[in-house]
Amino acid sequence: MIFILCKKYTNNISRQFYYNNLYHNICSKNDSDSLKIIKCFEYVSNKIKPPGHFIKTKGLDPVEILEKGYGSCDQQSNLLITILEKGGFPGKLLFLYDNDSVSLHSICEIKIDNRNIMLDPFYGILFYNKNNMMASFSDISSGNINAPTNSTLPENYLKLFNDKYPKKIFRTNKTKKIHQSLNKIIFNLNIIYNKIRTYFKLLNM
């Protein structure tokens, strides 16, 4: 039992290192917060494709989604939230419902500068509002948006943001900016660890 718990804990730490390295490989320390979010959004949107009818992705975690290169809308949004968590950006995974209480699609909300913005990596959609700021859920539902980054919207896409049908929060990441500093420490420790491991490998050659 202790062995299983230790292995699970070790695997979790390993995954956190993986996500942290991934975030720092995508983003530069000189990037603005908005650019960091856009870079991570484009990374997930371009790298992960919708699964075909014969590709099973149910139950896969973010690392496995990255390895396979396929993921459903909720898995892609969850992956984006997981990556941005390493930059200190709070996020939520949202299920969008129709009037029959059936979840039709999933997106994520990311908090930046005390605003929640909507990102849809599955369709590669990012809206800007009339003030040329990344749009929030309420911006979209009220029509306060310019043309999306993806010019081809799925049929009836905007109806998913109808305020009459409440969204459901499935997962919330309440990370704070202090986590960004902690994740940088983890990132640098990982670099040191890899250098030490490489050094000892060379000694044994």
C-alpha positions in Angstrom: 0.0 0.0 0.0 2.8 2.4 0.9 4.6 1.5 -2.3 1.5 2.3 -4.4 1.1 5.6 -2.6 4.7 6.5 -3.1 4.6 5.6 -6.8 1.4 7.6 -7.3 3.0 10.6 -5.5 6.2 10.3 -7.6 4.2 10.1 -10.8 2.3 13.2 -9.9 5.5 15.1 -9.2 6.9 13.9 -12.5 3.8 15.2 -14.3 4.1 18.6 -12.6 7.7 18.8 -13.8 6.5 17.9 -17.3 3.7 20.5 -17.4 6.1 23.1 -15.9 8.8 22.4 -18.6 6.1 22.5 -21.3 4.9 25.9 -20.2 8.4 27.4 -20.1 9.2 25.9 -23.5 6.1 27.6 -25.0 6.4 31.0 -23.3 9.3 33.4 -22.8 9.8 35.2 -19.6 9.7 38.5 -21.5 6.2 37.7 -23.0 3.3 39.7 -21.7 0.6 37.8 -19.9 -1.8 38.1 -22.8 0.9 36.7 -25.2 1.6 33.8 -22.9 -2.0 32.9 -22.9 -2.3 33.2 -26.7 0.9 31.1 -27.2 -0.4 28.3 -24.9 -3.8 28.5 -26.6 -2.3 28.2 -30.1 0.0 25.3 -28.9 -2.9 23.2 -27.8 -5.2 24.2 -30.7 -2.5 23.3 -33.3 -1.0 20.2 -31.6 -4.2 18.4 -30.4 -6.7 17.3 -33.0 -10.3 16.1 -32.5 -10.5 12.4 -32.1 -12.0 10.4 -35.0 -14.8 7.9 -34.5 -12.3 5.0 -33.9 -9.9 6.9 -31.7 -10.6 6.4 -28.0 -9.5 9.2 -25.7 -11.9 8.8 -22.8 -10.2 8.8 -19.4 -6.9 10.0 -20.7 -5.0 12.7 -18.6 -3.3 15.7 -20.2 0.0 14.0 -20.6 -1.6 11.1 -22.5 -3.6 13.6 -24.6 -0.3 15.2 -25.6 1.3 11.9 -26.4 -1.6 10.8 -28.6 -2.2 14.1 -30.2 -6.0 13.7 -30.0 -8.5 15.0 -27.5 -12.2 15.9 -27.1 -13.3 19.5 -26.4 -13.2 19.1 -22.6 -9.8 17.3 -22.8 -8.3 20.1 -24.9 -9.7 22.8 -22.6 -8.5 20.9 -19.5 -5.0 20.6 -21.1 -4.9 24.3 -21.7 -5.9 25.0 -18.1 -3.3 22.6 -16.8 -0.5 24.3 -18.9 -1.5 27.9 -18.0 -1.7 26.9 -14.3 2.1 26.7 -14.4 2.1 30.4 -15.4 -0.1 31.4 -12.5 -3.3 31.9 -14.5 -6.5 30.7 -12.8 -8.8 28.8 -15.1 -12.2 27.1 -15.3 -13.4 24.2 -17.4 -17.0 25.1 -18.5 -19.7 22.8 -20.0 -22.1 24.6 -22.2 -25.7 23.4 -22.2 -28.7 23.7 -24.5 -32.3 24.0 -23.4 -32.6 20.2 -23.0 -29.9 20.3 -20.3 -27.4 18.3 -22.5 -23.8 19.5 -22.6 -23.0 20.3 -26.2 -19.5 21.7 -25.9 -16.8 22.6 -23.4 -14.5 25.6 -23.3 -12.3 27.2 -20.7 -12.2 30.6 -19.0 -8.8 32.0 -18.0 -8.4 34.9 -15.6 -6.1 37.7 -16.7 -6.0 41.3 -15.2 -9.1 40.6 -13.1 -11.1 39.5 -16.2 -12.2 36.1 -17.3 -11.6 35.5 -21.0 -13.1 32.6 -23.1 -10.8 30.3 -25.1 -11.9 27.4 -27.2 -8.8 25.3 -28.3 -11.0 22.6 -29.8 -12.2 24.9 -32.6 -9.3 27.3 -32.3 -11.6 30.2 -31.5 -10.6 33.3 -29.6 -12.9 36.3 -29.7 -12.0 40.0 -29.1 -14.5 42.5 -27.8 -15.3 45.9 -29.2 -12.5 47.3 -27.1 -10.0 44.9 -28.8 -9.6 43.0 -25.5 -9.9 39.2 -25.4 -13.6 38.6 -25.0 -15.3 37.2 -21.9 -18.3 34.8 -21.9 -20.6 37.8 -21.2 -19.0 39.7 -24.1 -19.9 36.8 -26.5 -23.4 36.2 -25.1 -24.2 40.0 -25.4 -22.7 40.3 -28.9 -19.9 42.6 -27.8 -17.4 40.9 -30.1 -15.5 41.4 -33.3 -14.9 38.6 -35.8 -13.2 35.5 -34.2 -9.7 34.4 -34.8 -11.1 31.4 -36.6 -13.3 32.9 -39.4 -15.3 29.7 -39.8 -17.6 29.1 -36.9 -19.5 25.9 -36.4 -23.2 26.1 -37.1 -25.1 27.7 -34.2 -21.9 28.1 -32.3 -22.9 31.5 -30.7 -26.1 30.0 -29.5 -24.0 28.0 -27.0 -23.4 31.2 -25.1 -27.1 32.0 -24.6 -27.5 33.3 -21.0 -30.8 31.5 -20.8 -29.0 28.2 -20.5 -26.5 28.4 -17.6 -23.0 27.2 -18.0 -21.7 24.6 -15.6 -18.3 24.8 -14.0 -16.7 21.4 -14.1 -13.2 22.2 -12.9 -11.7 25.2 -11.3 -8.0 26.0 -11.0 -7.5 28.7 -8.4 -3.8 29.2 -8.8 -2.3 32.5 -7.7 0.6 34.5 -9.1 2.8 33.2 -6.3 2.6 29.8 -8.0 4.4 31.3 -11.0 7.5 31.9 -8.8 7.2 28.4 -7.3 6.9 26.9 -10.8 10.0 28.8 -12.0 11.9 27.3 -9.0 10.7 23.8 -10.0 11.7 24.5 -13.6 15.3 25.6 -12.6 15.6 22.6 -10.2 14.7 20.3 -13.0 17.4 21.9 -15.2 20.0 21.3 -12.5 18.8 17.8 -12.0 19.1 17.0 -15.7 22.6 18.5 -15.8 23.7 16.4 -12.8 22.2 13.3 -14.4 24.0 14.0 -17.7 27.3 14.6 -15.8 27.1 11.2 -14.1 26.2 9.4 -17.3 29.3 10.9 -18.9 31.4 9.7 -15.9 30.1 6.1 -16.4 30.9 6.1 -20.1 
